[in-house]
Amino acid sequence: MIRVIKRFFRKAKCSCEDVVENSSAYIENDLKDEKRSAFQAHLSQCGPCQAFVETLSSTIGALRRLPGINAPSNLKQSLMERMQREN
């Protein structure tokens, strides 16, 4: 709870924890301007966070280039039956 309160009063600042929590949104351009600016300011001063975001971005890019696969048609039914047996 204290962490939430501290974040509320720390407007326009970004911590390493914020970077971890918001990296996907940053990479997908889903951060609002104020938060994006704070995020970029933090990255410009924090090498480990910059490396984290670059690695995550590269990984997402590599995964997107993989060919898609289709699951077997009976997979859903098989999973549903197994879940019913285990409950």
Long-range contacts (C-beta under 8 A, 24 or more apart in sequence): 12-37, 12-38, 13-38, 13-42, 14-38, 14-39, 14-41, 14-42, 15-42, 16-42, 16-46, 16-48, 16-49, 18-42, 19-43, 19-46, 19-49, 19-52, 19-53, 20-52, 23-52, 23-53, 23-56, 24-56, 24-60, 26-53, 27-53, 27-56, 27-57, 27-60
